[in-house]
């Protein structure tokens, strides 16, 4: 099912594959049942290591991002997408990522901003502004870019999609909700136009941020 945020995230990853090389540590990533259309590259990649705190997702390493059981300066690339929002203290994980990265290594990070709370709402804790993210990372890393993902159309569509989707799945959903849900999908082109025509507002209104860092 289409999601502006997921589509933007996959596009950003695909458009920045040149930063992914060597030994890759994917923190929070899934080996199976992946979301989205991004396919991990194999060119210039020696190994892709999945680290996760959920044993049912069969990670290569079962651990949390706050305490990585990995040697210092041993990883070339860290993928850390859609994890920051789950952490009570992101600085611990950022310190760990910095520790395990080799000199000149790259961290690729995404996190939501104006986007609904995830389905696992008990664990989804925080949203960050660009200013906060800059303060969080610039102490240790060289910031290559912190780029907003989408604009007004993306934010509105995804909020409505998730809200009406939950209502549609509920036994309490009425005919009105179902009609609105169908109308939303028929209006997808309008939200794409709105997003593009108001893209200069993405510094204030966006679904989240795509972050590239170098050690």
Secondary structure, DSSP 8 states (H G I E B T S, - for coil): ---HHHHHHHHHHHHTGGG--EEEEEET--SSS--SS-----TTEEEEEEEES-GGG--SEE--TTS--S-TT-EEEEEEES-GGG-S-HHHHHHHHHHHEEEEEEEEEEEESSS---SSTTT------HHHHHHHHTTTSEEEEEEEE--HHHHHHHHHHHHHHHHHHSTT--HHHHHHHHHHHHTHHHHHHHHHHTGGGGGTS-SEEEEEEE-
